[in-house]
Amino acid sequence: DIIVLVEPEINENGDLISVSIGSRMTFTCTADGIPTPSLTWYRNGTLLTDSERWIITQTVGPGIRSEIPTTESIMSNLTLVNVRESDDFSQLSCRADNRIGEADVLPYVIRIEDVDDPCSPNPCLNDGT
């Protein structure tokens, strides 16, 4: 028997995400490979674990690369409950790894919207509109 091993590949790229204080936000990371990779989340380079504020869920499904039909994908959702001011400019990244290699997603960057700023999240013109 021939066993094909495939290094992980992540399907998402990060983005700047605007959120309000007190809100709830979910970030998604999907990867595949052979063997099925494990996914881990990091906040500003520090490993995140499941907690009251950071809820991590994972599911396994069919692969996301059509050229390799035998891969399985893993999807992880990271939910941030009750966004705080201290979360401003936090960088959230996802890493997929298996025994063949690893892949990292560009980070999501959290930007807290200023609810008192009428121009948030879009820049105002000079006349304040």
Number of C-alpha atoms within 10 A of each C-alpha: 3 4 6 11 14 18 19 27 22 25 15 15 14 17 13 12 14 16 20 18 17 12 11 13 17 12 16 18 24 25 31 30 30 20 19 23 27 20 23 18 23 16 16 14 12 11 12 18 14 12 10 10 14 17 15 19 11 14 10 14 13 13 20 20 16 9 8 14 10 15 23 19 26 23 18 21 17 23 18 20 16 16 18 14 14 9 17 17 16 17 20 23 24 28 21 25 22 19 15 13 13 17 17 20 19 16 20 20 20 20 19 21 18 15 12 7 11 12 14 13 14 10 11 12 8 6 5 8 9
